[in-house]
Amino acid sequence: MEQYNLLIGDVITICGTFSFAVSGAFAAMQKRLDAFGVLIVAFVTAVGGGTLRDLLIGATPVFWLKDANYSLLIIVTAIVAMIFWKRIKSLKITLFLFDSLGLGFFTILGVQKGLTYDLSPGVCVALGTVTGCFGGITRDILLNNIPLIFRKEIYATACILGGVMFLILRYWGVDDTVVKVTSVAVVFLIRIIAVKYKLSLPRIY
């Protein structure tokens, strides 16, 4: 069972890394960056949140330095994205979908890693939010965009709700795979619904 859970964790990490690498690559191509720029933005987007997470909890060397396969995955993903981007009708929609998927995957990874370090539930949710959001924040800053987390869109809130769902389902003793899949789906669907219906948090001014 432990090996199975580790396998699921690896799959989620790979899926999250792939999703954010694609979103970073497409965001860079929207800005007409050259191939090297696309690779850099894809890399930073994919590892930014996990890097900050590991630094905050003292898990060094950070995850992608321990396993070179993550760097290879990001590079291959970015190259494939550059090759096939002309066949995709809307970079904007594709960027949004992959960013939302990456947000869900990395949020759950952050919460789970916080639990392995025996951190409090609130800190685990915060750690999941940082893991999910920071790569996108770094991507947007590099591309001279206002980060999504600072706009009206529901972004970090989706991470928080997904993290809370993860902890609740885990407390209820739900199967670990179901907990992870459901929590990722919560983050993803909240983003989809919020954008589709133009939902946002109320302004304070």
ChimeraX attribute file (.defattr): number of C-alpha atoms within 10 A of each C-alpha:
attribute: neighborCount
match mode: 1-to-1
recipient: residues
	/A:1	6
	/A:2	7
	/A:3	8
	/A:4	11
	/A:5	12
	/A:6	11
	/A:7	12
	/A:8	16
	/A:9	18
	/A:10	13
	/A:11	13
	/A:12	21
	/A:13	19
	/A:14	18
	/A:15	17
	/A:16	27
	/A:17	27
	/A:18	24
	/A:19	28
	/A:20	34
	/A:21	33
	/A:22	31
	/A:23	31
	/A:24	33
	/A:25	33
	/A:26	25
	/A:27	25
	/A:28	23
	/A:29	19
	/A:30	14
	/A:31	12
	/A:32	11
	/A:33	15
	/A:34	11
	/A:35	14
	/A:36	10
	/A:37	17
	/A:38	26
	/A:39	23
	/A:40	20
	/A:41	29
	/A:42	31
	/A:43	27
	/A:44	22
	/A:45	32
	/A:46	33
	/A:47	26
	/A:48	22
	/A:49	26
	/A:50	28
	/A:51	21
	/A:52	18
	/A:53	27
	/A:54	19
	/A:55	12
	/A:56	12
	/A:57	13
	/A:58	11
	/A:59	14
	/A:60	12
	/A:61	12
	/A:62	16
	/A:63	15
	/A:64	15
	/A:65	12
	/A:66	10
	/A:67	11
	/A:68	10
	/A:69	12
	/A:70	20
	/A:71	16
	/A:72	13
	/A:73	17
	/A:74	28
	/A:75	20
	/A:76	15
	/A:77	22
	/A:78	26
	/A:79	18
	/A:80	13
	/A:81	20
	/A:82	18
	/A:83	10
	/A:84	9
	/A:85	16
	/A:86	10
	/A:87	8
	/A:88	11
	/A:89	9
	/A:90	10
	/A:91	17
	/A:92	13
	/A:93	11
	/A:94	17
	/A:95	20
	/A:96	17
	/A:97	18
	/A:98	22
	/A:99	26
	/A:100	26
	/A:101	26
	/A:102	32
	/A:103	32
	/A:104	35
	/A:105	32
	/A:106	32
	/A:107	35
	/A:108	35
	/A:109	27
	/A:110	24
	/A:111	31
	/A:112	22
	/A:113	18
	/A:114	23
	/A:115	17
	/A:116	9
	/A:117	12
	/A:118	11
	/A:119	16
	/A:120	11
	/A:121	15
	/A:122	15
	/A:123	14
	/A:124	27
	/A:125	28
	/A:126	21
	/A:127	32
	/A:128	32
	/A:129	30
	/A:130	25
	/A:131	29
	/A:132	36
	/A:133	27
	/A:134	25
	/A:135	29
	/A:136	27
	/A:137	22
	/A:138	19
	/A:139	27
	/A:140	20
	/A:141	11
	/A:142	16
	/A:143	18
	/A:144	10
	/A:145	11
	/A:146	12
	/A:147	18
	/A:148	15
	/A:149	16
	/A:150	11
	/A:151	11
	/A:152	13
	/A:153	17
	/A:154	21
	/A:155	25
	/A:156	23
	/A:157	17
	/A:158	25
	/A:159	34
	/A:160	23
	/A:161	18
	/A:162	31
	/A:163	31
	/A:164	20
	/A:165	21
	/A:166	26
	/A:167	22
	/A:168	14
	/A:169	17
	/A:170	15
	/A:171	9
	/A:172	9
	/A:173	10
	/A:174	13
	/A:175	10
	/A:176	15
	/A:177	13
	/A:178	13
	/A:179	20
	/A:180	26
	/A:181	16
	/A:182	17
	/A:183	26
	/A:184	28
	/A:185	17
	/A:186	20
	/A:187	28
	/A:188	23
	/A:189	17
	/A:190	21
	/A:191	26
	/A:192	16
	/A:193	12
	/A:194	16
	/A:195	15
	/A:196	9
	/A:197	8
	/A:198	11
	/A:199	14
	/A:200	14
	/A:201	12
	/A:202	7
	/A:203	6
	/A:204	4
	/A:205	3
